[in-house]
Amino acid sequence: MEFLKSVVGKLVTGAVVLAVFAAGYAWYGMDAAERSALAGGAGRVVGWIVLVSAVPWVIFFIIQRVARMDSNVASGVFVLLLTAAEAAALAWMFQFTIHGPAGWMFFAVGIVLAGVYNLLTCDWIAGRWE
């Protein structure tokens, strides 16, 4: 078993090193406009992740109020509205233009992950400050 872990660990390490070199080579081969577009998009995504991470903690008083209603429907609607607002913020950051199937896939995966994060975080906050 230890041999298998060692082999898998070396394969994963090799794959990560190869991916880093491939990304570096791709970055080196880009022109300035492509690099700028990629960096701008990455910056917006990081900003959105920070926003999604912070919002439930900033509006904890609303979460407490919804939790006091003792209604799963109210809690579900609250999480759905919160996630919809974050989806609108992400779309706004990209000027409401999402290009191609890959862009739509990343958008959808981001929204699903934000919804799961909102659900778990709001549930934890509601249970913590009851």
Helices and strands as residue ranges (DSSP letters): H 2-29, H 32-58, H 60-68, H 72-93, H 100-128
